[in-house]
């Protein structure tokens, strides 16, 4: 029996030659159709099966989002079905091969083998069932395929129905969940809306409250602004009223000053007139009229000061008072002139009588002075007057001696150089150091000794004129007093440096000490002490000048507080001269030592005190010399202080005008008696002062 290989080689196909063009038309006539399992054309159902499998895969992928369990079942079912399908196809193919091998003839087997060989060399798409011979088993295979496709379709429909049921349930579940979520969402929305509504209401309320507070603040601010505006308006009105009052006060003050000046002039003319008793009674009426005119102006000024303005008509009426006062003064002068004419004739007759009366009066005064000489107070006052008269006489003699030198126009430049030399040196006096003060003292000593003194590059000497020495001595004394008046008044400590120069020159030039006291007595008679009394026929100006007051250019008298400060400065300079030790003392006796302080206190306590000035002078005397009086007189000085405090001070207190001056002295005396000591005055030159540079 031949083998299959030999059969194939002896077959038609085996005897064919290879055709490069691929022409197998001769072969196709003798070939039978290939087995269904390998060479049949794919039916539409098979294509639908493939499409369905793709659909299953898509559906399975889609269903994973709904249920993992269902996806697992579907996947398992699909896998199982695909396995069954592949197994059926394999079984069918095997069954067909075995049947063909058993039933086909040798020719058929040869043709089948040839077809398989052709299948390997040609494209399967060009082979269709119509090109082959269909066997008897084709219909059975086709029926089996249809049956399988029907079963597959029913399975697909079953799965689709199951999936639909699941999808419906899932859709119901989703609807329920969606409904639940919508309910919760609605509830949350309602809660959120409620909270928002509450927050909105709260914010609205807060805004309303804030707006109400803001409105309240604006209202309060508006009220404050209105009140402030009212205050401003009121202030402007008050300022206008005050300005009107000020202008009226200025006018009234001017009128009052003029009327008061006219009244004072009237009184001065009347009182200073030697024959005022001979004046008619109309003069006294005119005086009363002037007083009434001044009283009217004063009353109007009080009205202005009491927050009331005066009508303009009243101011105009007061202007008429000025005309009346001038008329009254003119009438008084005319009456005085008329009275003088009548009195002249009688004066000649009375001269002899007056001479006799003056002689008798002089005898009586001399008798009274002799009788009063036994009285200690009168005796002390007598010594004071004698000293004052002696110093005034000395000063008059010196001024008379140098008057020709002063009036000589040819000596004008020389006098100017001497004045510059003296003033420059004295103005430079200061307690900065001992060397500085010694330099100023030496320069003055050189000038007064006739040596050449260099001033601003120019040498000056007193040898160019015989009166130059006395002129410089008087100028030095006068300028030292003036420096004390100007500088010590404001700075008490500076008195000791000036006093050192005064005493230093006093030792070598005694006339300078005398002239210094003379000029000091003129400016401050209280260093004697001396209290001026008003003389008959003496004017106010002359009286105040004799009392040490300054008269201003407008005729007014120096104010009391300024007067007291100036007198205090001069007293400090005078008392400093009693205790300061100049460098040239060298064991010599002090020209005006502390014993003069004891003498001054004794004289003062034997005089009647004057308001304020006596207390101020005693305080300055004790504050400067008290420490050295304690040191020299000890217990006796304590007794003097006790008498001053217990016997004399009550009189000072009773007549005091300003309580500050008396109060300061009272505290000083009490402290001094309690501690039995008085401190060293502030600014006193130290023992080693002259050795400092």
C-alpha positions as CSV (number, residue, x, y, z in Angstrom):
1,X,0.0,0.0,0.0
2,X,1.4,3.3,-1.0
3,X,1.9,6.0,1.6
4,X,0.2,9.3,1.6
5,X,3.4,11.0,0.5
6,X,3.7,8.8,-2.5
7,X,0.1,9.3,-3.3
8,X,0.5,13.0,-3.2
9,X,3.5,12.9,-5.4
10,X,1.7,10.8,-8.0
11,X,-1.4,13.0,-7.8
12,X,-2.2,15.8,-10.3
13,X,-1.1,18.4,-7.9
14,X,2.2,16.7,-7.4
15,X,2.8,16.6,-11.1
16,X,2.1,20.3,-11.5
17,X,5.0,22.7,-12.1
18,X,5.4,25.9,-10.3
19,X,3.9,28.9,-12.1
20,X,5.4,32.2,-11.1
21,X,2.3,34.0,-12.4
22,X,0.0,32.2,-10.0
23,X,-2.4,30.8,-12.6
24,X,-4.2,27.8,-11.0
25,X,-7.3,27.7,-13.4
26,X,-6.3,24.3,-14.7
27,X,-6.1,23.0,-11.2
28,X,-9.4,24.4,-9.9
29,X,-11.4,22.3,-12.3
30,X,-10.4,19.1,-10.6
31,X,-10.4,20.2,-6.9
32,X,-13.2,19.6,-4.4
33,X,-14.3,22.2,-1.8
34,X,-12.0,22.4,1.3
35,X,-13.2,21.3,4.7
36,X,-15.6,23.7,6.4
37,X,-13.5,24.0,9.4
38,X,-10.8,25.8,7.4
39,X,-11.8,27.0,3.9
40,X,-15.5,28.1,4.2
41,X,-16.4,31.8,3.9
42,X,-17.4,33.5,7.2
43,X,-21.1,33.8,7.4
44,X,-22.9,36.9,8.5
45,X,-23.9,35.3,11.7
46,X,-20.3,34.7,12.5
47,X,-19.7,38.3,11.8
48,X,-22.6,39.2,14.1
49,X,-21.1,37.0,16.7
50,X,-17.8,38.9,16.5
51,X,-19.7,42.1,16.7
52,X,-21.7,40.8,19.6
53,X,-18.5,39.9,21.4
54,X,-17.3,43.4,21.0
55,X,-20.6,44.6,22.3
56,X,-20.2,42.3,25.3
57,X,-16.8,43.8,26.0
58,X,-18.1,47.3,25.8
59,X,-21.1,46.5,27.9
60,X,-19.0,44.7,30.4
61,X,-16.7,47.8,30.6
62,X,-19.7,50.0,31.0
63,X,-21.3,47.8,33.7
64,X,-18.3,47.9,35.9
65,X,-19.4,51.4,37.0
66,X,-22.6,50.0,38.4
67,X,-21.8,46.7,40.1
68,X,-18.6,44.9,40.5
69,X,-20.3,41.6,41.3
70,X,-22.5,41.8,38.1
71,X,-19.4,42.6,36.0
72,X,-17.6,39.5,37.4
73,X,-20.6,37.3,36.6
74,X,-20.9,38.7,33.0
75,X,-17.2,38.4,32.4
76,X,-17.3,34.8,33.7
77,X,-20.4,34.0,31.6
78,X,-18.8,35.5,28.4
79,X,-15.6,33.7,28.9
80,X,-17.4,30.4,29.4
81,X,-19.6,31.0,26.3
82,X,-16.5,31.9,24.2
83,X,-14.8,28.7,25.4
84,X,-17.8,26.6,24.5
85,X,-18.0,28.3,21.0
86,X,-14.3,27.6,20.4
87,X,-14.7,24.0,21.6
88,X,-17.7,23.4,19.4
89,X,-15.9,24.8,16.4
90,X,-12.9,22.6,17.1
91,X,-15.1,19.5,17.6
92,X,-16.9,20.3,14.4
93,X,-13.7,20.6,12.5
94,X,-12.3,17.4,13.9
95,X,-15.5,15.5,13.2
96,X,-15.6,16.8,9.6
97,X,-11.9,15.8,9.1
98,X,-12.4,12.3,10.5
99,X,-15.6,11.8,8.5
100,X,-14.1,13.0,5.3
101,X,-11.1,10.8,5.8
102,X,-13.3,7.8,6.3
103,X,-15.9,8.4,3.5
104,X,-14.1,10.3,0.8
105,X,-12.4,8.5,-2.1
106,X,-8.8,8.6,-2.9
107,X,-9.4,11.2,-5.5
108,X,-11.1,13.4,-3.0
109,X,-8.3,13.0,-0.6
110,X,-5.9,14.0,-3.3
111,X,-7.9,17.0,-4.3
112,X,-8.2,18.1,-0.6
113,X,-4.4,17.8,-0.2
114,X,-3.9,19.9,-3.2
115,X,-6.3,22.5,-2.0
116,X,-4.5,22.7,1.3
117,X,-1.2,23.2,-0.6
118,X,-2.8,26.0,-2.6
119,X,-4.1,27.7,0.5
120,X,-0.6,28.2,1.7
121,X,0.5,30.0,-1.5
122,X,-2.6,32.0,-2.3
123,X,-4.7,34.7,-0.5
124,X,-7.6,33.1,1.3
125,X,-9.9,36.0,0.3
126,X,-9.8,34.9,-3.3
127,X,-11.2,31.5,-2.4
128,X,-15.0,31.3,-2.1
129,X,-17.4,28.3,-1.7
130,X,-18.5,28.7,-5.3
131,X,-15.0,27.8,-6.6
132,X,-15.1,24.5,-4.8
133,X,-17.2,21.4,-4.9
134,X,-19.5,21.3,-1.8
135,X,-19.6,18.0,0.0
136,X,-22.6,16.2,1.6
137,X,-21.6,17.3,5.1
138,X,-21.8,21.0,4.4
139,X,-25.4,21.2,5.1
140,X,-25.1,19.5,8.4
141,X,-22.3,21.8,9.5
142,X,-24.4,24.8,8.3
143,X,-27.4,23.5,10.3
144,X,-25.2,23.1,13.4
145,X,-23.9,26.6,13.0
146,X,-27.4,28.0,12.7
147,X,-28.5,26.1,15.8
148,X,-25.5,27.4,17.7
149,X,-26.2,30.9,16.5
150,X,-29.8,30.6,17.6
151,X,-28.7,29.4,21.1
152,X,-26.2,32.2,21.2
153,X,-28.9,34.7,20.3
154,X,-31.2,33.4,23.0
155,X,-28.3,33.6,25.5
156,X,-27.6,37.2,24.5
157,X,-31.3,38.1,24.9
158,X,-31.4,36.4,28.3
159,X,-28.4,38.4,29.4
160,X,-29.8,41.6,28.0
161,X,-33.0,41.0,29.9
162,X,-31.1,40.3,33.1
163,X,-29.0,43.3,32.5
164,X,-32.1,45.4,31.9
165,X,-33.6,44.2,35.2
166,X,-30.4,45.0,36.9
167,X,-30.3,48.4,35.2
168,X,-33.9,49.1,36.3
169,X,-33.1,48.2,39.9
170,X,-30.0,50.2,39.7
171,X,-31.9,53.1,38.2
172,X,-34.4,52.8,41.0
173,X,-31.6,52.7,43.5
174,X,-30.0,55.7,41.9
175,X,-33.3,57.6,41.8
176,X,-33.8,56.8,45.5
177,X,-30.3,58.0,46.3
178,X,-30.7,61.0,44.1
179,X,-34.0,61.8,45.9
180,X,-32.3,61.3,49.3
181,X,-29.4,63.5,48.2
182,X,-31.8,66.1,46.8
183,X,-33.7,66.0,50.2
184,X,-30.5,66.4,52.1
185,X,-29.3,69.1,49.7
186,X,-32.6,70.9,50.0
187,X,-32.3,70.7,53.8
188,X,-28.8,71.9,53.8
189,X,-29.8,74.7,51.4
190,X,-32.6,75.6,53.7
191,X,-30.3,75.6,56.7
192,X,-27.7,77.5,54.8
193,X,-30.3,79.9,53.6
194,X,-31.6,80.3,57.2
195,X,-28.1,80.9,58.5
196,X,-27.4,83.4,55.7
197,X,-30.7,85.1,56.4
198,X,-29.8,85.3,60.1
199,X,-26.3,86.6,59.3
200,X,-27.8,89.0,56.9
201,X,-30.3,90.2,59.5
202,X,-27.5,90.4,62.1
203,X,-25.3,92.4,59.8
204,X,-28.2,94.6,58.9
205,X,-28.9,95.2,62.6
206,X,-25.2,95.9,63.2
207,X,-25.1,98.3,60.2
208,X,-28.2,99.9,61.5
209,X,-26.7,100.2,65.0
210,X,-23.4,101.5,63.6
211,X,-25.3,104.0,61.4
212,X,-27.4,105.0,64.5
213,X,-24.2,105.5,66.5
214,X,-22.6,107.4,63.6
215,X,-25.7,109.5,63.3
216,X,-25.5,110.1,67.1
217,X,-21.8,111.1,66.8
218,X,-22.6,113.4,63.9
219,X,-25.4,114.9,65.8
220,X,-23.1,115.4,68.9
221,X,-20.4,116.8,66.7
222,X,-22.9,119.1,65.1
223,X,-24.1,120.2,68.5
224,X,-20.5,120.8,69.6
225,X,-19.8,122.7,66.4
226,X,-23.0,124.8,67.0
227,X,-21.9,125.5,70.5
228,X,-18.4,126.3,69.4
229,X,-19.7,128.5,66.7
230,X,-21.9,130.2,69.3
231,X,-18.9,130.6,71.5
232,X,-16.9,132.1,68.6
233,X,-19.7,134.5,67.8
234,X,-20.0,135.3,71.5
235,X,-16.2,135.7,71.7
236,X,-16.2,138.0,68.7
237,X,-18.9,140.1,70.3
238,X,-17.0,140.1,73.6
239,X,-13.8,141.1,71.7
240,X,-15.7,143.9,70.0
241,X,-17.0,145.1,73.3
242,X,-13.6,144.8,74.9
243,X,-12.0,146.7,72.0
244,X,-14.6,149.4,72.4
245,X,-14.1,149.4,76.1
246,X,-10.3,149.6,75.6
247,X,-10.6,152.5,73.2
248,X,-12.9,154.3,75.6
249,X,-10.6,153.5,78.4
250,X,-7.7,155.0,76.5
251,X,-9.7,158.1,75.7
252,X,-10.9,158.4,79.3
253,X,-7.3,157.8,80.6
254,X,-6.0,160.5,78.3
255,X,-8.7,162.9,79.5
256,X,-8.0,161.9,83.1
257,X,-4.3,162.4,82.8
258,X,-4.8,165.9,81.3
259,X,-7.4,166.8,83.9
260,X,-5.2,165.4,86.7
261,X,-2.2,167.3,85.3
262,X,-4.2,170.5,85.2
263,X,-5.5,169.8,88.8
264,X,-2.0,169.2,90.1
265,X,-0.8,172.3,88.3
266,X,-3.7,174.2,89.8
267,X,-2.9,172.9,93.3
268,X,0.8,173.5,92.9
269,X,0.2,177.1,91.8
270,X,-2.2,177.7,94.6
271,X,-0.3,175.9,97.4
272,X,3.1,177.2,96.3
273,X,1.9,180.7,96.0
274,X,3.1,182.6,99.0
275,X,-0.1,184.6,99.3
276,X,-2.7,182.0,98.7
277,X,-4.7,183.3,101.7
278,X,-5.3,186.5,99.7
279,X,-6.7,184.7,96.8
280,X,-10.5,184.9,96.4
281,X,-12.9,182.1,97.4
282,X,-13.6,181.4,93.8
283,X,-10.2,179.7,93.6
284,X,-11.3,177.0,96.1
285,X,-14.5,176.6,94.1
286,X,-12.5,176.2,90.9
287,X,-10.5,173.5,92.8
288,X,-13.7,171.7,93.7
289,X,-14.8,171.9,90.1
290,X,-11.6,170.3,88.9
291,X,-12.0,167.6,91.4
292,X,-15.6,167.0,90.2
293,X,-14.4,166.9,86.6
294,X,-11.8,164.3,87.5
295,X,-14.3,162.3,89.5
296,X,-16.7,162.2,86.5
297,X,-13.9,160.7,84.3
298,X,-13.0,158.3,87.0
299,X,-16.6,157.2,87.4
300,X,-16.9,156.6,83.6
301,X,-13.7,154.6,83.7
302,X,-15.1,152.5,86.5
303,X,-18.2,152.0,84.3
304,X,-16.0,150.8,81.5
305,X,-14.1,148.4,83.7
306,X,-17.3,146.9,85.1
307,X,-18.2,145.4,81.7
308,X,-20.3,148.3,80.5
309,X,-19.5,150.6,77.6
310,X,-20.1,154.3,77.7
311,X,-22.1,156.1,75.0
312,X,-20.2,158.1,72.6
313,X,-22.1,161.3,73.6
314,X,-20.8,161.0,77.1
315,X,-17.2,160.7,75.8
316,X,-17.8,163.9,73.8
317,X,-19.1,165.6,76.9
318,X,-16.0,164.7,78.8
319,X,-13.9,166.3,76.1
320,X,-15.5,169.6,77.2
321,X,-14.0,169.1,80.7
322,X,-10.5,169.7,79.2
323,X,-11.6,173.2,78.0
324,X,-13.0,174.0,81.4
325,X,-9.8,172.9,83.2
326,X,-7.7,175.1,80.9
327,X,-10.0,178.0,81.5
328,X,-9.7,177.5,85.3
329,X,-5.9,177.5,85.1
330,X,-5.9,180.7,83.1
331,X,-8.2,182.3,85.6
332,X,-6.0,181.2,88.5
333,X,-2.8,182.6,86.9
334,X,-4.6,185.9,86.3
335,X,-5.8,186.0,90.0
336,X,-2.2,185.2,91.1
337,X,-0.8,188.0,89.0
338,X,-3.4,190.4,90.4
339,X,-2.7,189.4,94.0
340,X,1.1,189.8,93.4
341,X,0.5,193.3,92.5
342,X,-1.4,194.0,95.7
343,X,1.1,192.2,97.8
344,X,4.2,193.9,96.4
345,X,3.3,197.1,98.2
346,X,2.8,195.4,101.5
347,X,6.1,193.3,101.2
348,X,8.3,196.4,101.7
349,X,6.4,197.2,104.9
350,X,6.7,193.8,106.3
351,X,10.4,193.2,105.5
352,X,11.6,194.9,108.7
353,X,9.0,193.0,110.7
354,X,10.1,189.7,109.0
355,X,13.7,190.4,109.8
356,X,12.9,191.0,113.4
357,X,10.8,187.9,113.5
358,X,13.5,185.8,111.8
359,X,16.0,186.9,114.4
360,X,13.7,186.0,117.2
361,X,12.9,182.7,115.5
362,X,16.6,181.9,115.1
363,X,17.3,182.6,118.7
364,X,14.4,180.3,119.7
365,X,15.7,177.5,117.4
366,X,19.2,177.8,118.8
367,X,17.8,177.6,122.3
368,X,15.7,174.6,121.3
369,X,18.8,172.9,119.7
370,X,20.7,173.4,122.9
371,X,17.9,172.0,124.9
372,X,17.6,169.0,122.6
373,X,21.3,168.3,122.5
374,X,20.9,166.4,125.8
375,X,18.5,164.0,124.1
376,X,20.4,161.1,122.4
377,X,18.1,160.9,119.5
378,X,18.5,164.5,118.6
379,X,22.2,164.3,119.1
380,X,22.4,161.3,116.7
381,X,20.3,163.2,114.2
382,X,22.6,166.2,114.6
383,X,25.7,164.1,113.8
384,X,24.0,162.7,110.8
385,X,23.1,166.2,109.5
386,X,26.6,167.4,110.2
387,X,28.1,164.5,108.3
388,X,25.7,165.0,105.4
389,X,26.5,168.7,105.3
390,X,30.2,168.1,105.4
391,X,30.1,165.6,102.5
392,X,27.8,167.9,100.5
393,X,30.1,170.8,101.1
394,X,33.2,168.8,100.0
395,X,31.4,167.7,96.9
396,X,30.4,171.2,96.1
397,X,33.9,172.5,96.5
398,X,35.3,169.8,94.2
399,X,32.7,170.4,91.5
400,X,33.4,174.1,91.7
401,X,37.1,173.5,91.4
402,X,36.8,171.4,88.3
403,X,34.0,173.4,86.6
404,X,36.5,175.6,84.6
405,X,38.2,172.5,83.4
406,X,34.9,171.0,82.4
407,X,33.7,174.1,80.7
408,X,37.0,174.7,78.8
409,X,36.3,173.7,75.1
410,X,40.0,173.3,74.4
411,X,40.1,170.4,76.9
412,X,37.2,168.6,75.5
413,X,39.3,165.8,73.8
414,X,41.5,165.5,76.8
415,X,38.5,165.2,79.1
416,X,37.1,162.6,76.8
417,X,40.3,160.6,76.9
418,X,40.3,160.7,80.7
419,X,36.7,159.7,80.9
420,X,37.4,156.8,78.5
421,X,40.3,155.6,80.7
422,X,38.2,155.7,83.8
423,X,35.0,154.3,82.4
424,X,36.7,151.5,80.5
425,X,38.6,150.3,83.6
426,X,35.6,150.6,86.0
427,X,33.2,148.9,83.6
428,X,35.6,145.9,83.4
429,X,35.5,145.4,87.2
430,X,34.5,141.8,87.9
431,X,35.1,139.1,90.5
432,X,36.2,136.5,87.9
433,X,39.6,136.2,89.6
434,X,42.0,138.0,91.9
435,X,44.5,138.7,89.1
436,X,41.8,140.3,86.9
437,X,40.6,142.5,89.7
438,X,44.1,143.4,90.7
439,X,44.8,144.5,87.1
440,X,41.9,147.0,87.2
441,X,42.9,148.3,90.6
442,X,46.5,148.9,89.4
443,X,45.3,150.7,86.3
444,X,43.3,153.1,88.3
445,X,46.2,153.6,90.7
446,X,48.5,154.3,87.8
447,X,46.2,156.9,86.4
448,X,45.6,158.7,89.7
449,X,49.3,158.5,90.5
450,X,50.2,160.5,87.4
451,X,51.6,157.5,85.4
452,X,50.9,156.9,81.8
453,X,48.0,154.5,81.2
454,X,47.5,152.8,77.8
455,X,43.9,152.8,76.6
456,X,43.1,151.6,73.1
457,X,46.7,152.1,71.9
458,X,46.9,155.6,73.4
459,X,48.8,156.7,76.5
460,X,46.8,158.9,78.9
461,X,48.2,160.9,81.9
462,X,46.7,163.4,84.3
463,X,49.8,165.7,84.1
464,X,48.5,167.6,81.1
465,X,46.3,169.8,83.2
466,X,46.4,170.8,86.9
467,X,42.6,170.1,87.4
468,X,42.9,166.6,85.7
469,X,43.7,164.8,89.0
470,X,40.8,166.2,90.9
471,X,38.6,165.6,87.9
472,X,39.6,161.9,87.7
473,X,39.3,161.4,91.4
474,X,35.7,162.8,91.4
475,X,34.9,160.8,88.2
476,X,36.2,157.6,89.7
477,X,34.2,158.0,92.9
478,X,31.1,158.9,90.8
479,X,31.4,156.0,88.4
480,X,32.0,153.5,91.2
481,X,28.7,154.6,92.8
482,X,27.0,154.5,89.5
483,X,28.2,151.0,88.8
484,X,26.8,149.9,92.2
485,X,23.5,151.5,91.3
486,X,23.3,149.8,88.0
487,X,25.0,146.4,88.5
488,X,24.5,145.6,92.2
489,X,20.8,146.3,92.0
490,X,20.3,143.3,89.8
491,X,23.3,141.2,91.0
492,X,24.1,141.6,94.7
493,X,27.2,139.3,94.5
494,X,29.0,141.9,92.3
495,X,29.1,144.4,95.2
496,X,32.2,142.8,96.8
497,X,34.4,143.2,93.7
498,X,33.5,146.9,93.3
499,X,33.9,147.4,97.1
500,X,37.4,145.9,96.9
501,X,38.4,148.5,94.3
502,X,36.7,151.3,96.3
503,X,38.6,150.4,99.5
504,X,41.8,149.8,97.7
505,X,41.7,153.3,96.2
506,X,40.4,154.7,99.5
507,X,43.6,153.6,101.3
508,X,45.9,155.4,98.9
509,X,43.6,158.3,98.0
510,X,41.4,159.2,101.0
511,X,39.7,161.9,98.9
512,X,38.2,159.2,96.7
513,X,36.6,157.7,99.8
514,X,35.1,161.0,100.8
515,X,33.8,161.7,97.3
516,X,32.5,158.2,97.1
517,X,30.4,158.7,100.3
518,X,29.3,162.2,99.0
519,X,28.0,160.8,95.8
520,X,26.5,157.8,97.6
521,X,24.7,160.2,100.1
522,X,23.1,162.1,97.2
523,X,21.7,158.9,95.5
524,X,20.9,157.0,98.7
525,X,20.7,159.2,101.9
526,X,19.6,156.1,103.9
527,X,23.3,155.0,104.2
528,X,23.7,157.9,106.8
529,X,20.8,157.2,107.7
530,X,18.8,160.3,106.8
531,X,15.1,160.6,106.1
532,X,14.1,163.7,104.2
533,X,11.2,165.8,105.5
534,X,9.0,168.1,103.4
535,X,9.9,171.7,103.9
536,X,7.5,174.6,103.7
537,X,7.0,175.6,100.1
538,X,8.9,172.6,98.8
539,X,7.5,171.0,95.6
540,X,6.8,167.3,95.3
541,X,9.6,166.9,92.8
542,X,12.2,168.5,95.1
543,X,10.9,166.5,98.0
544,X,11.1,163.1,96.2
545,X,14.5,164.0,94.9
546,X,15.8,164.7,98.4
547,X,14.4,161.3,99.4
548,X,16.4,159.4,96.8
549,X,13.6,158.9,94.2
550,X,14.2,159.4,90.5
551,X,12.0,161.8,88.5
552,X,11.1,160.6,85.0
553,X,11.1,162.8,81.9
554,X,7.3,163.1,82.1
555,X,7.5,164.4,85.6
556,X,6.3,161.2,87.2
557,X,8.0,159.7,90.3
558,X,9.9,156.4,90.2
559,X,7.8,153.4,91.1
560,X,8.2,152.1,94.7
561,X,9.4,148.6,93.8
562,X,12.1,150.0,91.5
563,X,13.1,152.5,94.1
564,X,13.5,149.8,96.8
565,X,15.6,147.6,94.5
566,X,17.9,150.5,93.6
567,X,18.3,151.6,97.2
568,X,19.0,147.9,98.1
569,X,21.8,147.8,95.5
570,X,23.5,151.0,96.9
571,X,23.1,149.7,100.5
572,X,24.8,146.4,99.5
573,X,27.7,148.3,97.9
574,X,28.1,150.5,101.1
575,X,28.0,147.6,103.5
576,X,30.4,145.6,101.3
577,X,32.9,148.4,101.7
578,X,32.9,147.8,105.5
579,X,33.9,144.1,105.4
580,X,36.0,143.6,102.2
581,X,39.8,143.5,102.5
582,X,41.7,144.8,99.5
583,X,45.2,143.4,98.6
584,X,47.0,146.6,99.7
585,X,45.5,146.6,103.3
586,X,48.6,144.9,104.7
587,X,47.9,145.5,108.4
588,X,46.7,149.1,107.8
589,X,43.5,150.2,109.5
590,X,40.4,149.7,107.4
591,X,39.2,153.2,106.2
592,X,35.5,152.4,106.8
593,X,35.3,149.2,108.9
594,X,32.5,147.1,110.3
595,X,32.2,149.5,113.3
596,X,30.3,151.8,111.0
597,X,27.7,149.1,110.6
598,X,27.1,149.1,114.4
599,X,26.9,152.9,114.3
600,X,24.4,152.8,111.4
601,X,22.2,150.3,113.3
602,X,22.3,152.4,116.4
603,X,21.4,155.6,114.5
604,X,18.6,153.9,112.6
605,X,17.0,152.5,115.8
606,X,17.0,156.1,117.3
607,X,15.0,157.4,114.3
608,X,11.4,157.0,113.5
609,X,11.1,154.3,110.8
610,X,9.8,155.0,107.3
611,X,7.6,152.6,105.4
612,X,9.4,149.8,103.6
613,X,12.7,151.6,103.0
614,X,13.8,151.3,106.7
615,X,13.1,147.5,106.8
616,X,14.8,147.0,103.4
617,X,17.9,148.9,104.5
618,X,18.2,147.0,107.9
619,X,17.9,143.7,106.1
620,X,20.7,144.6,103.6
621,X,22.9,145.8,106.4
622,X,22.5,142.7,108.5
623,X,22.6,140.3,105.5
624,X,26.1,141.6,104.5
625,X,27.7,142.7,107.8
626,X,25.8,140.5,110.3
627,X,28.3,137.6,110.2
628,X,31.3,139.9,111.0
629,X,29.3,141.9,113.7
630,X,28.6,138.5,115.4
631,X,32.3,137.8,115.1
632,X,33.5,141.1,116.6
633,X,30.8,142.1,119.1
634,X,29.4,138.6,120.0
635,X,26.9,138.9,122.9
636,X,26.5,142.6,122.6
637,X,25.4,142.2,119.0
638,X,22.9,139.5,120.1
639,X,21.4,142.0,122.5
640,X,21.2,144.6,119.8
641,X,19.3,142.1,117.6
642,X,17.0,141.3,120.5
643,X,16.2,145.0,121.0
644,X,15.7,145.4,117.3
645,X,13.3,142.5,117.2
646,X,11.3,143.3,120.3
647,X,11.2,147.1,120.4
648,X,11.8,148.5,117.0
649,X,10.4,145.9,114.7
650,X,6.7,146.3,115.8
651,X,6.9,150.0,114.7
652,X,8.3,148.8,111.3
653,X,5.4,146.4,111.0
654,X,2.7,148.9,111.8
655,X,3.8,151.4,109.1
656,X,4.7,148.9,106.4
657,X,3.0,149.2,103.0
658,X,4.3,146.0,101.4
659,X,4.3,142.9,103.6
660,X,7.0,141.2,101.7
661,X,9.8,143.5,102.8
662,X,8.9,143.4,106.5
663,X,8.2,139.7,106.3
664,X,11.6,138.9,104.9
665,X,13.2,140.9,107.7
666,X,11.1,139.2,110.4
667,X,12.1,135.7,109.2
668,X,15.8,136.8,109.1
669,X,15.7,138.1,112.7
670,X,13.9,135.1,114.1
671,X,16.4,132.7,112.4
672,X,19.4,134.7,113.5
673,X,18.2,134.8,117.2
674,X,17.4,131.1,117.2
675,X,20.7,130.0,115.7
676,X,22.8,132.9,117.2
677,X,24.6,133.2,113.9
678,X,24.4,134.8,110.5
679,X,26.0,133.2,107.5
680,X,28.7,134.7,105.4
681,X,27.1,136.8,102.6
682,X,26.9,135.2,99.2
683,X,29.6,136.5,96.9
684,X,32.1,137.5,99.6
685,X,35.7,137.3,98.3
686,X,37.5,134.3,99.8
687,X,40.8,134.7,101.8
688,X,42.8,133.3,98.9
689,X,41.0,135.3,96.3
690,X,43.9,137.7,95.4
691,X,46.2,134.7,94.8
692,X,43.9,133.2,92.1
693,X,44.7,133.8,88.4
